[in-house]
Amino acid sequence: MPSPKLLRICLVLSLLVSSGVAAARGWYERGHGRAPSGNRVYVCHGYGCRIVTPVQFSAADLKRIAGPLSAKIADAAAERQAISRSVQAFETIVGERVGASGDRPGMQFGRGEKGQMDCIDEATNTTSLLTVLLQQGYLKHHEVLEPSARGFFIDGRYPHATAVLAEAAGGAKWAIDSWPRANGEPPVVQPLPEWLRSRSGAIPS
């Protein structure tokens, strides 16, 4: 029989996974794509989740995507570095499947282009990836929150959204923003308060 200490650890991890998934679920319920199910993600593209394409991951796909997170990771900072590489692998795979390998960075004003993604598509897809990684036990130092937004025109900024993680210890929030960079390139990873203050989608130095 498992020890009381082991049972407590399992309970904490279970609650972490449940809370992270529940926190992101509201995003989908408000009409942004569709939540992932098992090894299947529903990839948004064509701007504003206008097109939603199911992509089923094989065991080889998951190994490639989660590979950076498979090694022992000491802390949240190291996990974010691994997550960045996982996002790159994810985007490369889904880009090939849905015809978005040539997705260009930033806002291209190309609504209607099947292979182009805006920030809503990117935030949704990255959140779906992070949710799968959390559900399958690859995230040890973070939970997944629903995407965050900034900019409302009246403040002189174009509206923009990003996927968000919170550190399990302390709750510090981080933006995982794929939109400023082309498909398969490293996402912008920065503290959420800094991301919220930014005036544009520019890549921080």
Secondary structure, DSSP 8 states (H G I E B T S, - for coil): ---HHHHHHHHHHHHHHHHHHHHHHHHHHTTSS---BTTEEEEEESSTT-EEEEEE--HHHHHHHHHHHHS---SHHHHHHHHHHHHHHHHHHHHHHHT-TT--SS----TT-TT---HHHHHHHHHHHHHHHHHTT--SSEEEEEEEEE--STTS---EEEEEEEETTT--EEEEE-TTS-TTS--EEEEHHHHHH-SSS----
